[in-house]
């Protein structure tokens, strides 16, 4: 069992999470992590090509990952 699973069990038992732990667990979500990685690559490609379409797509993917975690 990894750190994240142990902490989630402790939270379910009544422990409070710090702000940083909540951010780490949010970014380690199996849906959020790939969206964030692909979005960051698209932002970098958009900066390299000077194309706002790719940058906007990357920001949109990153935002979609955050929204998924916030709604869940």
N, C-alpha and C positions, 0 to 999 in steps of 0.2 A: 504494500500500500504506500502510495506516495504522499508527499507533503500536502498536496491539495485535498486528497481524499480524507486524510486525518483531520485537516482543519474544517472541512465541510461537516464531518461527523461531530466535531466539537461545537460548531455553530448550532447544529440541530439539538445538541444537548443543553444549549442555553448560553454558551460563551459568546461574547461580542467580538466582531471582527474590526480591525483597524481599517482606516481609509485605504492604506496602501495594500493590505491583504485583499480587500474587495476589488481593487483595480487589477491586481495580479490574477486573481481568480477569473475576473471578467475577460481578460485578454487571453487566458489559457483555455477558454471555451472552445470545443472542437469546431464550432461553426464560425466563431469570431476570428480565430487565429488564421485560417486560410484566407478569409476575406481581407484581413489586415495585410497579410503578406502580399497578396496579389494587388491590392490597392496601392501599397507602397511602391511596388515595381512599376505600376502604371503611372504613378505620379513622377517617379524618376525618369521614365521613358518620355513622358510629356514635357518635363523640363529639358531633357536632352534634345527633343525634336522641336521645342518651342511651340507646342500645340496644346491649347487649352482644353480640347476635347478629351485627350488622354488624362490630363490632370483632373478634370471634372469627373471622369469615370473612376479614377482612383480614389478621389475624395468620397464619391458616392458609395463605393464598395466599403471603405472604412466606416462611413456613417451607417451603412446597412448592418454591419457587424455589431456596432454599438447599439443600434436600435433593437436588434434581435435580443441582445443580452438585457437591455433595460426592460423590454416588454416581457421577457421570460421571467 
